[in-house]
């Protein structure tokens, strides 16, 4: 189950189920009695029926789920900080400082070919549909020559697949640096080493606290705050659901971010009061398959039980619930959704920020798409008629050739007139 952004204006009672009213052939769309009042880009899409009355606990990730980042700002920030690490500590040329972040270049799902320095877009069968070297598109002939072996084996060391929003600055930085280094005229760089260095530089700005320090100083620039979010969480609680937070972020960072994101001048309550249990430093996806104990330290946050570390078995003991009694909302395909579903059978809901844009773009182009569909139907009719005309011409010419001497003059003239008319129609259809 997926939805475009986060819980905004969630109806108080609803059943999500498969329905035929699909925008641009997406998975089945959420349907309830309020559906007509909700724009498609704000609806919830499902691939399996879900009756919310069977769900006792609703859990939330924080980053890119409850706390939506201002992506252009945060991605450019990570890009620039990692680039500076490459130059200042990695020994790379200072010319890299001129490389600028392109927010329109990378998307989730791209694959890095560390052997050739290419960035690939592959289809669901792992065939290469598009390739870029640096930020330049590889032409079709070259692409086919490079990747002639059919579907790629993405599980090896050669390829890296990005399935998170956090990975977008790495994709863009890799493309930009490949382009910049090759422009120096010093030959091809070591593409694999470059990739590893970029990964390490991004990890470093996350690990050493430098990125976090900037984020905490500039919360208003880093996060998008929606005043409807606190009310949506409270609505779930009023309907009898218990809520928990499960995040990899540490408590101090979580506290600062949610103080900002869940600030509400109307309800005027602390962020932790929206939850019945808090888990920070969870180390997902290992949390769902490991046996780590709760970390020592915080056990209560102003009346809300608060834990760090741990594993899913310990969490379910605290919840008094398991399996499909729990619905977990996250943004990470593997760390949040697949592992929680496959390992412990939780119901899952994935936040896909990009989906809102895709739906809007599809709706805005609906008139053009309808016109194209109409032209395709018209073209099929023309091709069908053209085939009929050519078959009639061939038959008429055969008749004239074989029966020229036996046909009465009036029949021969009628045949010539018919052939002339068909020839004219063929010319008009084939223009």
N, C-alpha and C positions, 0 to 999 in steps of 0.2 A: 504494500500500500504506500502511495506517495502523495505528497502535496507540495505545491510550489514554494511556499515560504515558511510560515509557521502558524501556530494557532491564532487566527484572527477572526473574531466574530463567529466562533463555533456555536452551532445551534445546540440548545439545551438537551433535546432528545433526538436521536437520529439513528438510523440503521444504514450502514454502508454496504452496498451490494452491487453486483455486476448489472450493467444496464446497457441497452443498445444505443443510447444517445451519446455517441463518442465523438469528441472533436478530433479531427485529422487522424483517426485510426489509432488512438492511444489505447493502452489497457483500459478495461472497463472503468467507468466514471462513478464516483460516489453519487448516490441518489437518496433523497429524503424529502420530506414534505416542504422544506424550505428551498429546494434546489432552484426553483424558478427565480428566486430573489438573489442568487449568488452568481456572479460572473464566472465563466468557465475557468479563467486563470486563477481563481481563488478557491476552486473546489478541490475535493480529495478524490484521487483516483485509486481504484482497488483492483486486485487480481484474484481476490478470494473474499467471499462474504464475511462480514464482521458485524455481530450484534454487540453493541457496546454494553448492554446489560450484563453480559458474561464477563466483562473486564472489571477487576477489582482495583488494580493498581495501574497507573499510567506513569511511566518513567521518561525522563528527558535527559539528553545530552545537553551541554551548554554551548560550546563553540559551533557556530553555523546552524544552530537549532533554536534555542531560546535567544541566544546572543548572535544576531546577524551582523557580520562585519560590513563596513563600507569597503567593498572589495577593491575598488580602484586605489584607495588610499593605502590599505594594509598590504596589498600585494606589491605596490610600488615601493613601500617602505622595506619589506623583506628583500625585494630585488636589489635595492640600493645598498642595504646593509651587508648582504651576502657578497655583492660585487666589491665592496670596500675590503672585506676580509680577503678575497682573492688577490687584490692588489697589495694590501698592507702586510699580509701574513703569508700569502701563497706564492709570492714571487712573480705574479703576472704583471704585464706591462701596464703602466698608468694610463695608456690609451683606452683601456676598458672603462675608465670613468666616464667616457663620453657616450657609452651605450645606454640607451633610454628604454624604460619599460613600455611595452606595448600591451595595453589591457585587452585588445581585440585579437591577440595572436593565439593564446592557448585556451584549450577547453579540457574538461575532464575526458578521460578515455584515450588520450594520445599515448603513443609508444615511442620511446627513445631507442634508436639503434646505436648502441655505444661503439660498435665497430666502425660504422661509416659516418657517424656524426649526423644522422638524419633523424627527423621527427616524423612519425608515421601516423596516419589515420587508417585504422583497419576495420573491416566489417565484422559481423558476428561470427564468421567462419575463419577469421584471422587472415584474410586476404588483404593485401595493401591496396587501399582505395586512393590515397593521396600521400605524397611524401614532400617534405620540405628539407632543404639543406640551408642552415642558417634560417633566414626568414624568407627565402626565395623558394617558390614552388618548383619541384623537380618535374620536368616535362614527362609526358606519358611514355614516350619511347624509352627514355633513360630509366624511369621507374620500373617499367616492365623488365628491362634488362637486368636491373639490380636485384629484383625480387621475382625470380622466375620459378622458384621451387614450390609454388602453391602456398598453402597456409603456413603462417609462421608458428614456430614453437616458442611461445612467449615465456615459458617457464625457465628457460636457460639464463645464463649469465649475460648473454649478449644484449638482451632487451630489458627495458624497464617500463612498466605500465603505470600511468598515473590515474588513480581513481578518486582523488581527493581535491578539494579546493585549495588546501594548503600546498599542493604540489605545483600549482600554476606558475608562481614566480620562478621555480626551478626550470620549467619548460621554457619560459620566455628568456631567462638568463642564459641557458644553454644555447639557444638559437642565436641570441645576440652576440655571445662571446665567440662562438664558432665563426660567425660572419666577420667579427672584428679581427680575430687572429689571422684568418685567411687573407684579409685585406692588407696585412702588413707585408705580404709577399715573401714570407719566410717558410712557405710550405705548409703542408697539412699539420695541424696540431695532433697530439695524441688524444683522440676523441674519448677513449675510455677513461684515461686519467683525468681529463677535463671534467667529465661527468662526475667522477668520484669527488673531485675537488669542489665542484659546485654543491653536491649533496652535503659534503662535510661543512662547507661554509654556511649553508642554510641551517643545518643542524646546530652549528655553533651559536648562531645568533638567537636560536630558540633556547639552547641549553645554558648559555652563560648569563642569561637574564637581560641582555642588552635590548632585545626586541621588546620584552615584557615591560621594561622600564619606560620605554617610549610610549607604549600602548596605555599604560596606567597614567601617564602624564597627559595624554591626549585622547581620553575616552570619547569625547564628543565627536572627534574626527574619525575615530576607528570603528564606532558602532552606530547602527541604525536603531533608533528607539521608537517603538510603536506603542502609543498609549493604550491600545486595545489589548495588549498582551496580558497585563495583570488581571483584567476583567475576564479574559478567556480562561486563565488558570483557575480563578475563583469560581467560574461557572462550572467547571469540571468538579470541583470540590462540593459545590452545592448539590450536584446531582449524585453525590455519594461516592465519587471516586477518590482514592487516596493517591497522592502524588509523591514521586521521589526523584531526586537528581542523581545522575550517575555520570561523572565527568572525569577525564584524565587530568584536568587542570588542578593545581594545588588550591588549598582553601583560601589563601590570601588573595590570589588572582581571581578566583571565583567570587569571593566576597566583593571585591572592588567592581568587577564587571557587572554582577547582578544588582548591586546597589544602584548602578547607573541605568541598566536596561529595564529593571522593574520598578524604578522610581515612579510613583503615582501620586499626584497631588490630590486626587479625589479620595482614594482609599487610605492613603497616608499610613502605610504599614511596611515593616521590614521585609526584605525579599524572602528570607527563610521561612516566614510564616505561611507562604504559599505551598510549602512542602511538608510532608509527614516524615521524611527521612532523607538524609543527604549522604552521598558518597563521593569523595574527591580522591585524586591520585589513584584512579582505579586501574590504570595500565591496561586498558582495552587494546587489542582483542584478547590478550592473555587472561584477562579477568574471567572470561567465559569458559576457559578450559583448565585454568591453573588451580593451585591450592594455597595461594599466599594467604597469610593470616591478616587480620585487621592490624594496621600499624598502630603503635602506641601514640597516645596524644589525645586530641579532641574527641569527646564522646557526647557532648551536648552543645547545641547552639541555641541558647535562649529558649529551651524547651523542645527544640527539634533534634532528635537523635542524629548525630553526625559521625561518620566513620571515614577512614582513609585506607586505601589499599584494598586488601581482601580478595574474595572470589565470589562467584555467583551463588555457590551453595550457602555461604554465610549470609549473603544478601537475602536469599529466599527464606532463610530461617527468620530473619528480622521482619520480613514482609508477611510471613505466614501465608504465602501464596507461591504458585509456581506455574510453569507452562503457559497455557493460553488464558490464564487469569491475569496475565501481565501484558500490557502493551507498551513497547519501548519506542521512543521517537528519537531519531538521530539522522545524521547526514552522511556518515561514512559507510560506503557500500559494504566493505568487509568488516571493519572494526565494530560497527554498530549493528548493522542489519543482518548480514549472513551469519556471523558467529552467534549472535543472540538467538537467531531462528534455528539454526542447525544444531547448536550445542545443547540448548535448553528448551527449545520449543516455544519461546515467547512470540506473541504477535508483534509485528513490527510496522512502523510507519517511517518512511524516509522523506526527509526534507530535500527537495531538489530545486534550488534557487533558479536554475536556468530554465526550468519548465515554464515559469510565468512568462518569460520573454518569448519562448517558442509558441505558446498558445496565443499570445497577443499578436505576434507576427503572422501566425496562420489566420487568425480572425481578420486582421487588417488586409490580408491578401486574398480573402475568400471570394471577392467579386472577380478578381483576376483569375483565380483558380477555376471558378465556375465558367468564365468565358473560355478558358483553355479547354476545359472538359467539353464544352459545347462545340468548340472548333475541332476537337478530336473526333467527336461523334460525326460531325459534318464531313470531316476528312475520310472517315471510314466509309461513309455513304458514297462519297465521290470515287474512292478506290474501287468499291464494289461495282458501281455503275460503269467505271472505266473498263473493268474486266469484262462486264457484260457486252459493252460496245465492241471491244476488240474480238470477243468470241463471235459476235454477229458479223463483224467485218470479215473475219476469216472464213466463216461459213458462206457469206455472200460472194466473196471472191472465188471460193472453190466452185460454187454453183455456176458463176459466170464462166470460169475456165473450162469446166467439164460439159456445160450445156449451151455454150455460146451459139453453136450452129442450129440447135434444135428449138431454142426459145423463140416464140413469136416476137415481132418487133416491139409490140406494146409491153410485153413482159420484160423484155430486155431493157427498155427505157425505164420501167418502174424499178428494176433492180439497180440500174445506174443511179437513179435518183435516191434510192435507199442507201446505196453505198456512199454517195456524196454527202447525204445528211449525217450518216454515221461518222464519216471522216471528219466533218466539221465539228461534231460533238466530241470526238476523241481529241481533237486539237484544243477545244475549250477546256475539257476536263484535265488535260495533261499540262496545262500552262503552269 
